[in-house]
Each structure stands twice: as structure tokens, then as C-alpha cells.
Amino acid sequence: MTSVALAFRLRPDSAPSSYVEVSPKRLARRRTRLRRTAVALAEAGWASLKMLMRKAIVVAVVAVLALTGFLVYGRGRGDQAAPGGAAAAGQGGGGRAGGRGGRPPMPVEFATAKRAPLSERVLVVGNLIGAATVQAVPKINGRLATVNVQLGDPVRKGQTIAKVEDREIQEQVRQAEAAYKVGEATIRQRDADLRLAQTNLERNRSLLDRQLLPKQTFDDTDARHQSALAQLDLARAQFEQSKARLDELKINLANTVISSPVDGFVGKRFLDPGASVSPNVPVASVVDIHNVRMVANLVEKDLKRVTAGTRAAVEVDAFPGETFAGRVSRVAPVFDPATRTAEMEIEVPNPGYRLKPGMYARVQLTVSMRPEAVAVPNNAIVHLGGKPGVFVAVAGEGRSGGEAGANGGRQPEPRAQGTGGPAQGAGADRTQGGSPDRVMTAKFLPIEVGIHDGDNVEVVAGLNDGARVITTGAGALKDGDRIVAANADGGGRRRGGGTGTQGAQGGSPRAGDR
């Protein structure tokens, strides 16, 4: 294939002879590279344009949202400022126009501090066990002849549960009884021989004294007497041996009877008649449930409050809503170093046998009691600055909305706070728990709390009974926040004893009430 020579001038100012010949293939490759470069540049430009368009759209959306939010916020502030402005105009500019920073009043609920008996409890959980759980085991080796009880049967102490085969032992007992009788007869025989020897000895001694009997004959008679006495002692010893053997066999015969060691019920039956038994093989398990126990662990902080005799209220899932009375019987004097707890036992009478060993129980131990404590609900207690306290409502804010305008812009005067002691001053304060639409101010009163009893807390100082405190919503309040009663009977009912401004406002509660 012939190539066509193409001439290119390298430089415009070069000599006419400066030309280079390029082949068609090389020229095609250059064109392809140029085309690809142009396509890549075009794609990059289009991607950059798309990214710029996306950014512009996002910026536009954010700007629209910001503008909308600004307009809505401005309109809301204008709506809130309108009633305040009207009230301010009616009062000559004396009222506040929207509360602190435009924040609307927070709806809250009230409760009354009351005197009631309170008791502090410690909750422990565990499984119930019987007062005694023992296993009935045989005392000898053998084969079971009979088993007289079934699972769940009531048994008395000493009642026969099972019996081991005893034919061999009975035969041994009869042999021992025969040997015992032989021993008795031998003793009688030896006793008679001794009496005869004693008579001969006395006769020969008389003859010897009169010199009618030789000395040798007397010595023979004395020896026979001594032999008869020894034979009697031997017979008596053999008789005691036979008697001991008979007593042993009788004990073995009695051990073939397996009896219940305690009063109770058969909790388990392990063997059937015909099974081989030994002293290490239990036949049945007997549990005493006249009283049930629960073994629980006490942590260090509760140990000082729980002592032997502490009352206990036991609840089980088998009898919901029912409580069984018990008491702490024992408390261990040492702690387990692994768990840092001390073991205690709680005894519960079980006359109807309703509580069963193995039940999961929850026990509340009454560790402290207050018969006449000032109690407030748990949700009324808040902590500000690390100090416990309650919020009360005090007058001082104008009525909300149209009520202020209907009153001609008049606002009630703030109530004077009492100046009594820690437990009396708060009760003397007059608070507002009036109609649900009355705007009031929340005031924080520090108190001293005592024991806790479920949903109620004892107030030791800082509050009187009869005071009304804020419950629902108290956790979100700050001192000085505006509030409004959310429940009509949280203070909306008129008090018969109220006078003056208090009666007109429907019975405003006292400051410091829960």
C-alpha cells in the first residue's frame, strides 16, 4: 500500500525546506485523541454546571424557608403582643405585654399536701422454701418391699413411708432369742452347782474343825466351790453377750422401716418397690410448709434499717393483689465479700398451705413509719441548685387575654408572703390555684424531705398540710415562670372559707401546697 505524503510546515518563519511528511494513520490517531479530549472537557463542564445548579436550588430553598419562618415568628409575636398592648393601654402602660420573653403560660396541675400515715419500705425478691426439707433414707442395705406414700401425701413425724425386706434379719433375731434363753438356763444351772458346792464346803469345814476329815479332802471341796463360782460368772457373761446380740438384731429389724423425719408433705418420691437401697439412696423427700421461708440478700445501705422482727409483706404471682404477713427471723452478721450483701431469712405463716416452696416472691420490709406525716406526691418534688423543693403558684400576673380587658385592665395585687418558720412560713403564703384561665407565677420553695412511700414523699420542714403545690409540669418549671391551671379542680372550685380577694378569685391555695 502506497502512502500519500503530506507536508506540514513546522514554523511559519522556517525555510521552505522545513517540511515533515505525516502518514494518514498517525493523523487519524491525533484526531481521535483530540476528539476524546474535547468530549471529556464537555462532560466536565456539564457536571460542573449541574453542581452549580443544585447548589443554587438548595440556597434558594433555604432562603425561602428562612423567610417563611421569619414571617410566621413575626406574626406570632404580633398576636401575643396584641392582648398585652390592649391591657397596657387600659392601665396606662402598667402591665407586662407577653410575659418573660414572649413565652406563653405553662399549663400545670395542683395537689394538696395532706397529713397521712407513711411508711418506708425496702423491696427484696427471692424464692420461697419450706420451713424444713429433708430426705427419708434407709439405714441398712437391702431391697424395698413396699412404698406407702405418693407424691403430695401428708405425713406425720414417725409415719412409715417404706419398708425394706427383713426375712433374713427376722431369722437372725429368732436365733439370738434362742441363744438368750440358753444363756438364762445356763445361769440357773451354774447357780445350782454353786449352791451345792457351797453346801459341801460348809459341811467339810465342820468336819475338819472336829478333826473328822482330812485336810486334803477339804481342799478338794474348796476347789470345786471356787470352780462353780467361776462357771456362774461365765454363764452370766455369755448371757449378757446373747442379750446384746439380740438387741442389735432388733435394731436392725426396726431399721428396715423408713419413716418420715418431720411433719409435712411428700415433695418427691424417688424409688419404687423392688429397688435396691443403701444409706446413701433417698426414697422420698418430705417438706414442712406449715411455715415458709425466703432467703434474701441485703445491701449495705439497707442492713442498718432491717433487724430481726421487722414486718414483711409478701406478694406472689399466684395470688395477685393479695398480701401475706411475715417477719424477718434472722439477719447474718457478716457480708459476702463477693457480692457485698448479707443474708437474711423471712418467715411467713402458711396455715392454709397456699404458699408453696419454689414460688417467686416480692417482699416489702417496713423499715420506718410516720403516723402523721405531711405528704406530697412524688412528682411535685424538684431539685434546683442541688436542693429539693416544690413549686407553688403565687398571684402577681394579670389575667390572660380577654379577661384582663373585661376587667378594665385591672390586675390583682400580689399576695404577701408569710414570714413564719421553715415549716410554717410556706403554709402561710397565699397562692393562686384558681380558675384554669388565670395566669400566675411559679415560685420555688426549698423543703426538707423525709421518707418515701411509693407515690408520696414526707415533707419534714418547709411546708404545711393543706398547702397546694404544682405536680404535673413541675419538672419543666423555673422560678418565676408564668403558669396556668390545667385542671379545673386543681384549684378552680371556690373555697367556702375564703374572704376578700381570695374569695373573689375562687379560693386561691396557700403557697407551699403540693
C-alpha positions as CSV (number, residue, x, y, z in Angstrom):
1,M,0.0,0.0,0.0
2,T,1.4,3.3,-1.1
3,S,1.4,6.1,1.4
4,V,0.5,9.6,0.4
5,A,3.0,12.1,1.7
6,L,1.6,15.2,3.3
7,A,3.8,18.1,4.0
8,F,3.4,20.4,7.0
9,R,5.3,23.5,7.8
10,L,6.7,23.3,11.3
11,R,7.3,27.0,11.8
12,P,5.9,29.9,9.7
13,D,9.3,31.5,9.6
14,S,11.1,28.4,8.8
15,A,12.8,27.8,5.5
16,P,10.7,26.3,2.7
17,S,12.7,23.1,3.1
18,S,11.4,22.6,6.7
19,Y,8.5,20.3,6.0
20,V,7.7,16.9,7.7
21,E,5.7,14.2,6.0
22,V,2.9,12.6,8.2
23,S,1.2,9.3,7.4
24,P,-2.6,9.0,7.3
25,K,-2.6,6.6,10.4
26,R,-0.7,8.9,12.5
27,L,-3.0,11.8,11.5
28,A,-6.1,9.7,12.4
29,R,-4.7,8.9,15.9
30,R,-4.2,12.6,16.6
31,R,-7.7,13.4,15.5
32,T,-9.1,10.6,17.8
33,R,-7.1,12.0,20.8
34,L,-8.3,15.5,20.1
35,R,-11.9,14.3,19.8
36,R,-11.7,12.4,23.1
37,T,-10.2,15.4,24.8
38,A,-13.0,17.6,23.6
39,V,-15.6,15.1,24.8
40,A,-14.0,14.9,28.3
41,L,-13.9,18.7,28.6
42,A,-17.5,18.9,27.6
43,E,-18.6,16.3,30.2
44,A,-16.6,18.0,32.9
45,G,-18.2,21.3,32.1
46,W,-21.7,19.8,32.1
47,A,-21.1,18.2,35.6
48,S,-19.8,21.5,37.0
49,L,-22.9,23.2,35.6
50,K,-25.2,20.6,37.2
51,M,-23.5,21.0,40.6
52,L,-23.8,24.8,40.4
53,M,-27.5,24.4,39.6
54,R,-28.0,22.1,42.6
55,K,-26.3,24.5,45.0
56,A,-28.3,27.3,43.7
57,I,-31.6,25.4,44.2
58,V,-30.6,24.5,47.8
59,V,-29.7,28.1,48.6
60,A,-33.0,29.2,47.2
61,V,-35.0,26.7,49.2
62,V,-33.2,27.6,52.4
63,A,-33.8,31.3,51.8
64,V,-37.5,30.7,51.2
65,L,-37.8,28.6,54.4
66,A,-35.9,31.2,56.4
67,L,-38.2,34.0,55.1
68,T,-41.3,31.9,55.9
69,G,-40.1,31.2,59.4
70,F,-39.3,34.9,60.0
71,L,-42.8,36.0,58.8
72,V,-44.5,33.3,60.9
73,Y,-42.5,34.3,64.0
74,G,-43.2,37.9,63.5
75,R,-46.9,37.3,63.1
76,G,-46.9,35.1,66.3
77,R,-45.2,37.8,68.3
78,G,-47.7,40.4,67.0
79,D,-50.6,38.2,68.0
80,Q,-49.1,37.7,71.5
81,A,-48.3,41.3,71.9
82,A,-51.8,42.5,71.0
83,P,-53.7,41.4,74.2
84,G,-50.8,42.7,76.3
85,G,-50.8,46.0,74.4
86,A,-54.5,46.4,75.0
87,A,-54.1,45.7,78.7
88,A,-51.2,48.1,78.9
89,A,-53.3,50.8,77.2
90,G,-56.1,50.2,79.8
91,Q,-53.7,50.5,82.7
92,G,-51.6,53.4,81.4
93,G,-48.7,51.2,80.4
94,G,-48.6,49.4,83.8
95,G,-48.9,45.8,82.6
96,R,-46.5,43.5,81.0
97,A,-47.2,42.6,77.4
98,G,-46.5,38.9,76.9
99,G,-44.6,37.6,79.9
100,R,-41.0,36.7,80.1
101,G,-39.5,36.7,76.6
102,G,-42.9,36.1,75.0
103,R,-43.2,32.6,76.5
104,P,-46.8,31.6,76.9
105,P,-48.0,30.4,80.4
106,M,-47.4,26.7,81.0
107,P,-50.4,24.6,82.0
108,V,-49.8,22.8,85.3
109,E,-51.8,20.7,87.8
110,F,-52.0,21.1,91.5
111,A,-52.3,18.8,94.5
112,T,-52.8,19.4,98.2
113,A,-50.3,18.5,100.9
114,K,-52.1,16.2,103.4
115,R,-51.3,14.6,106.7
116,A,-51.4,10.8,106.3
117,P,-49.6,7.8,107.7
118,L,-46.5,7.0,105.7
119,S,-44.2,4.0,105.9
120,E,-40.8,3.5,104.1
121,R,-40.2,0.0,102.7
122,V,-37.3,-2.0,101.3
123,L,-38.1,-4.3,98.5
124,V,-36.4,-7.7,98.2
125,V,-37.2,-10.6,95.9
126,G,-36.4,-14.3,96.1
127,N,-37.8,-17.8,96.1
128,L,-39.8,-19.4,98.9
129,I,-38.6,-22.5,100.6
130,G,-40.1,-24.8,103.2
131,A,-39.5,-24.5,106.9
132,A,-37.7,-27.9,106.7
133,T,-36.9,-30.0,103.7
134,V,-35.5,-33.5,104.5
135,Q,-35.0,-36.7,102.7
136,A,-36.1,-40.1,104.0
137,V,-33.3,-42.6,103.6
138,P,-32.9,-46.2,104.8
139,K,-30.4,-47.1,107.5
140,I,-29.4,-50.5,106.1
141,N,-28.8,-52.1,102.7
142,G,-31.5,-54.2,101.1
143,R,-34.3,-54.2,98.7
144,L,-37.5,-52.2,99.0
145,A,-40.5,-54.3,99.9
146,T,-43.2,-51.6,100.0
147,V,-43.5,-47.8,99.5
148,N,-46.6,-46.5,101.3
149,V,-46.8,-42.8,100.1
150,Q,-47.4,-41.0,96.9
151,L,-46.4,-37.5,95.7
152,G,-48.1,-34.8,97.7
153,D,-49.4,-37.1,100.5
154,P,-49.4,-35.5,104.0
155,V,-47.3,-37.4,106.5
156,R,-46.6,-37.1,110.2
157,K,-43.3,-37.4,112.0
158,G,-42.5,-41.1,112.5
159,Q,-45.1,-42.3,110.0
160,T,-43.9,-45.3,107.9
161,I,-43.0,-44.3,104.3
162,A,-41.4,-47.5,103.0
163,K,-40.1,-50.9,104.3
164,V,-37.0,-52.9,103.4
165,E,-37.2,-56.7,103.1
166,D,-36.4,-58.2,106.6
167,R,-36.8,-62.0,106.4
168,E,-33.1,-62.7,107.0
169,I,-33.0,-60.3,109.9
170,Q,-36.1,-61.9,111.5
171,E,-34.3,-65.3,111.3
172,Q,-31.3,-63.9,113.0
173,V,-33.5,-62.4,115.7
174,R,-35.0,-65.8,116.4
175,Q,-31.6,-67.4,116.7
176,A,-30.5,-64.7,119.0
177,E,-33.6,-65.1,121.1
178,A,-32.9,-68.9,121.4
179,A,-29.3,-68.1,122.4
180,Y,-30.7,-65.7,125.0
181,K,-32.9,-68.4,126.5
182,V,-29.9,-70.9,126.6
183,G,-28.0,-68.3,128.5
184,E,-30.7,-67.9,131.0
185,A,-30.9,-71.7,131.5
186,T,-27.1,-71.9,131.9
187,I,-27.1,-69.3,134.6
188,R,-29.7,-71.3,136.5
189,Q,-27.7,-74.5,136.2
190,R,-24.5,-72.8,137.3
191,D,-26.2,-71.2,140.2
192,A,-27.5,-74.6,141.4
193,D,-23.9,-76.1,141.1
194,L,-22.6,-73.2,143.1
195,R,-25.2,-73.8,145.9
196,L,-24.2,-77.5,146.0
197,A,-20.5,-76.7,146.2
198,Q,-21.2,-74.1,148.9
199,T,-23.1,-76.7,151.0
200,N,-20.3,-79.3,150.6
201,L,-17.7,-76.8,151.6
202,E,-19.5,-75.8,154.8
203,R,-20.1,-79.5,155.8
204,N,-16.4,-80.4,155.2
205,R,-15.3,-77.3,157.1
206,S,-17.4,-78.5,160.1
207,L,-15.8,-82.0,159.9
208,L,-12.4,-80.5,159.5
209,D,-12.8,-78.4,162.7
210,R,-13.7,-81.6,164.6
211,Q,-10.8,-83.4,163.0
212,L,-13.0,-85.9,161.4
213,L,-12.0,-85.0,157.8
214,P,-8.5,-85.0,156.3
215,K,-7.1,-81.6,155.2
216,Q,-6.7,-82.8,151.5
217,T,-10.4,-83.7,151.2
218,F,-11.3,-80.2,152.5
219,D,-9.0,-78.6,149.9
220,D,-10.7,-80.6,147.1
221,T,-14.1,-79.4,148.2
222,D,-13.0,-75.8,148.4
223,A,-11.6,-76.0,144.8
224,R,-14.9,-77.4,143.5
225,H,-16.7,-74.5,145.1
226,Q,-14.4,-71.9,143.5
227,S,-14.9,-73.6,140.1
228,A,-18.7,-73.5,140.5
229,L,-18.5,-69.8,141.3
230,A,-16.4,-69.1,138.1
231,Q,-18.8,-71.1,136.0
232,L,-21.6,-69.0,137.2
233,D,-19.8,-65.8,136.3
234,L,-19.0,-67.2,132.9
235,A,-22.6,-68.1,132.3
236,R,-23.8,-64.6,133.3
237,A,-21.3,-63.0,130.8
238,Q,-22.4,-65.3,128.0
239,F,-26.0,-64.3,128.8
240,E,-25.1,-60.6,128.5
241,Q,-23.5,-61.3,125.2
242,S,-26.5,-63.1,123.9
243,K,-28.7,-60.2,125.1
244,A,-26.6,-57.6,123.3
245,R,-26.7,-59.6,120.1
246,L,-30.5,-59.8,120.3
247,D,-30.8,-56.1,120.9
248,E,-28.6,-55.4,117.9
249,L,-30.7,-57.6,115.6
250,K,-33.9,-56.0,116.9
251,I,-32.5,-52.6,116.0
252,N,-31.6,-53.8,112.5
253,L,-35.1,-55.2,112.2
254,A,-36.5,-51.8,113.2
255,N,-34.2,-50.0,110.6
256,T,-36.0,-51.9,107.8
257,V,-38.8,-49.4,108.4
258,I,-38.2,-46.0,106.7
259,S,-40.2,-43.3,108.5
260,S,-40.8,-39.6,108.0
261,P,-38.4,-37.4,109.9
262,V,-40.8,-34.4,110.1
263,D,-44.4,-33.4,109.7
264,G,-45.2,-32.2,106.2
265,F,-45.9,-33.4,102.7
266,V,-44.2,-35.7,100.3
267,G,-42.4,-33.4,97.9
268,K,-40.7,-36.1,95.8
269,R,-40.8,-39.9,95.5
270,F,-37.6,-41.3,94.1
271,L,-37.9,-45.1,94.3
272,D,-40.5,-47.9,93.8
273,P,-40.8,-51.3,95.4
274,G,-38.1,-53.8,94.4
275,A,-35.4,-51.2,94.1
276,S,-32.1,-51.8,95.9
277,V,-31.4,-49.2,98.6
278,S,-28.5,-48.2,100.8
279,P,-28.0,-45.5,103.4
280,N,-26.9,-43.0,100.6
281,V,-30.0,-43.5,98.4
282,P,-33.1,-41.4,99.4
283,V,-36.6,-42.9,99.0
284,A,-38.7,-39.8,99.3
285,S,-38.4,-36.1,100.1
286,V,-40.6,-34.5,102.8
287,V,-41.1,-30.8,103.1
288,D,-42.7,-28.9,106.0
289,I,-44.8,-26.0,104.7
290,H,-46.6,-25.0,107.9
291,N,-44.3,-22.0,107.7
292,V,-42.4,-21.0,104.6
293,R,-39.2,-19.0,104.4
294,M,-37.5,-16.8,102.0
295,V,-33.7,-16.2,102.0
296,A,-32.8,-12.9,100.5
297,N,-29.7,-10.6,100.4
298,L,-29.4,-7.2,101.9
299,V,-27.1,-4.4,100.6
300,E,-25.0,-2.4,103.0
301,K,-27.2,0.7,103.0
302,D,-30.3,-1.3,104.0
303,L,-28.7,-3.5,106.6
304,K,-28.8,-0.9,109.4
305,R,-32.6,-0.4,108.9
306,V,-33.5,-4.1,108.8
307,T,-33.4,-6.1,112.1
308,A,-34.9,-9.4,113.4
309,G,-38.6,-8.8,113.9
310,T,-39.1,-6.3,111.0
311,R,-42.5,-6.7,109.5
312,A,-42.7,-8.0,106.0
313,A,-45.5,-8.0,103.3
314,V,-45.1,-10.9,100.9
315,E,-46.7,-11.0,97.4
316,V,-46.6,-13.8,94.9
317,D,-47.8,-14.0,91.3
318,A,-50.1,-17.0,92.1
319,F,-52.3,-14.7,94.2
320,P,-52.3,-11.2,92.6
321,G,-53.5,-8.4,94.8
322,E,-53.1,-10.5,98.0
323,T,-50.5,-9.9,100.7
324,F,-49.2,-12.4,103.2
325,A,-47.8,-11.1,106.5
326,G,-44.4,-12.3,107.8
327,R,-41.4,-11.1,109.7
328,V,-37.6,-11.1,109.5
329,S,-36.4,-14.0,111.6
330,R,-32.6,-13.8,111.2
331,V,-30.0,-11.5,109.7
332,A,-26.5,-12.7,109.0
333,P,-23.8,-10.8,111.0
334,V,-21.3,-10.9,108.1
335,F,-21.2,-9.8,104.5
336,D,-20.3,-11.9,101.5
337,P,-17.1,-10.3,100.1
338,A,-18.0,-11.4,96.6
339,T,-21.5,-9.7,96.5
340,R,-21.2,-7.2,99.4
341,T,-24.5,-8.4,100.7
342,A,-25.7,-10.0,103.9
343,E,-28.1,-12.9,104.0
344,M,-31.4,-12.8,105.9
345,E,-34.4,-15.1,106.4
346,I,-38.0,-14.1,106.3
347,E,-40.6,-16.4,107.9
348,V,-44.2,-16.4,106.7
349,P,-47.0,-18.4,108.4
350,N,-48.8,-20.6,106.0
351,P,-51.9,-22.0,107.8
352,G,-53.8,-22.9,104.6
353,Y,-50.7,-24.3,102.8
354,R,-51.4,-21.8,99.9
355,L,-47.8,-20.7,99.6
356,K,-45.6,-23.4,98.0
357,P,-41.8,-23.7,98.1
358,G,-40.3,-22.5,94.8
359,M,-42.7,-19.6,94.3
360,Y,-41.2,-16.3,93.3
361,A,-42.0,-13.7,95.9
362,R,-41.6,-10.0,96.3
363,V,-41.3,-8.9,99.9
364,Q,-41.6,-5.3,101.2
365,L,-40.0,-4.7,104.6
366,T,-41.4,-1.9,106.6
367,V,-38.3,-0.1,108.0
368,S,-39.8,3.2,109.1
369,M,-43.3,4.6,109.9
370,R,-44.8,8.1,110.3
371,P,-48.4,8.1,111.6
372,E,-49.0,11.8,110.9
373,A,-46.7,13.0,108.2
374,V,-47.2,15.9,105.8
375,A,-47.2,14.1,102.4
376,V,-47.0,15.4,98.9
377,P,-46.9,13.5,95.6
378,N,-43.6,12.3,94.3
379,N,-43.8,14.3,91.0
380,A,-44.1,17.5,93.0
381,I,-40.5,17.2,94.2
382,V,-38.0,19.0,92.1
383,H,-34.3,19.9,92.6
384,L,-32.9,23.3,91.9
385,G,-29.3,24.0,92.7
386,G,-29.0,20.6,94.3
387,K,-31.7,21.4,96.9
388,P,-35.1,19.6,97.0
389,G,-38.2,21.8,96.9
390,V,-41.7,22.3,95.4
391,F,-43.3,24.9,93.2
392,V,-46.3,26.9,94.3
393,A,-48.4,29.4,92.4
394,V,-48.4,33.0,93.6
395,A,-50.6,35.9,92.3
396,G,-48.9,38.7,90.6
397,E,-49.6,38.3,86.8
398,G,-52.6,39.8,85.1
399,R,-55.4,37.8,83.7
400,S,-54.8,36.3,80.3
401,G,-56.3,37.6,77.1
402,G,-59.8,38.9,77.1
403,E,-60.3,38.5,80.9
404,A,-57.9,41.4,81.5
405,G,-59.7,43.5,79.0
406,A,-63.1,42.6,80.6
407,N,-61.8,43.8,84.0
408,G,-60.9,47.1,82.6
409,G,-57.2,46.4,82.7
410,R,-57.1,45.9,86.4
411,Q,-54.7,43.4,87.8
412,P,-54.8,41.7,91.2
413,E,-52.3,42.8,93.8
414,P,-49.5,40.3,94.6
415,R,-50.2,38.3,97.7
416,A,-48.0,38.9,100.7
417,Q,-45.7,36.0,101.6
418,G,-45.7,34.7,105.1
419,T,-42.7,35.1,107.3
420,G,-43.1,32.2,109.6
421,G,-40.5,29.4,110.4
422,P,-39.4,26.8,107.9
423,A,-42.4,24.6,108.5
424,Q,-45.0,27.5,108.9
425,G,-44.0,30.3,106.6
426,A,-44.7,28.4,103.4
427,G,-48.1,27.3,104.7
428,A,-48.9,30.9,105.5
429,D,-48.2,32.1,101.9
430,R,-51.3,32.6,99.8
431,T,-51.1,31.1,96.3
432,Q,-53.2,31.0,93.3
433,G,-54.8,27.7,92.2
434,G,-57.8,29.4,90.8
435,S,-59.7,29.2,87.6
436,P,-57.9,27.4,84.7
437,D,-57.5,30.7,82.7
438,R,-55.9,32.7,85.5
439,V,-52.2,33.4,84.8
440,M,-50.0,33.0,87.9
441,T,-46.3,32.9,88.7
442,A,-44.4,29.8,89.9
443,K,-42.3,30.2,93.0
444,F,-39.8,27.6,94.2
445,L,-39.9,26.7,97.9
446,P,-37.0,24.7,99.3
447,I,-38.1,21.9,101.7
448,E,-36.6,19.1,103.7
449,V,-37.9,15.7,102.7
450,G,-38.1,12.5,104.8
451,I,-39.2,9.0,104.0
452,H,-40.6,7.9,100.6
453,D,-43.7,5.7,100.5
454,G,-44.5,4.7,96.9
455,D,-46.1,7.8,95.2
456,N,-45.8,10.1,98.2
457,V,-42.9,11.8,100.0
458,E,-42.8,13.1,103.6
459,V,-42.1,16.8,104.0
460,V,-40.2,17.4,107.2
461,A,-39.9,21.1,107.0
462,G,-40.8,24.0,104.7
463,L,-44.4,23.1,104.0
464,N,-47.7,22.9,105.9
465,D,-50.5,20.5,105.4
466,G,-53.3,22.0,103.3
467,A,-50.9,23.8,101.0
468,R,-51.2,23.4,97.3
469,V,-48.2,22.5,95.1
470,I,-47.6,22.0,91.5
471,T,-47.4,18.4,90.4
472,T,-47.7,17.8,86.6
473,G,-45.4,20.2,84.9
474,A,-43.2,21.0,87.9
475,G,-40.1,19.4,86.4
476,A,-40.1,21.8,83.4
477,L,-40.6,25.0,85.5
478,K,-38.2,27.6,86.6
479,D,-38.6,30.1,89.4
480,G,-40.7,32.9,88.2
481,D,-42.3,31.2,85.2
482,R,-45.8,32.0,84.2
483,I,-48.3,29.2,84.7
484,V,-52.0,28.5,84.3
485,A,-54.0,25.8,86.0
486,A,-54.8,22.9,83.6
487,N,-57.2,21.0,85.9
488,A,-60.4,22.7,86.9
489,D,-60.4,21.0,90.4
490,G,-56.8,21.8,90.9
491,G,-58.0,25.0,92.5
492,G,-60.9,26.1,90.3
493,R,-63.5,25.4,93.0
494,R,-64.4,28.2,95.4
495,R,-63.5,27.8,99.0
496,G,-66.2,28.5,101.5
497,G,-63.8,30.0,103.9
498,G,-62.1,32.5,101.5
499,T,-62.7,36.2,102.1
500,G,-61.9,39.3,100.3
501,T,-59.8,39.0,97.2
502,Q,-59.3,35.3,97.9
503,G,-63.0,34.6,97.8
504,A,-63.4,36.6,94.7
505,Q,-60.8,34.6,92.9
506,G,-62.3,31.2,93.7
507,G,-60.2,30.2,96.7
508,S,-56.6,30.6,95.9
509,P,-54.5,28.0,97.6
510,R,-51.7,28.7,100.0
511,A,-48.1,28.9,98.9
512,G,-46.1,25.8,99.6
513,D,-49.0,23.5,98.9
514,R,-48.2,20.4,96.9
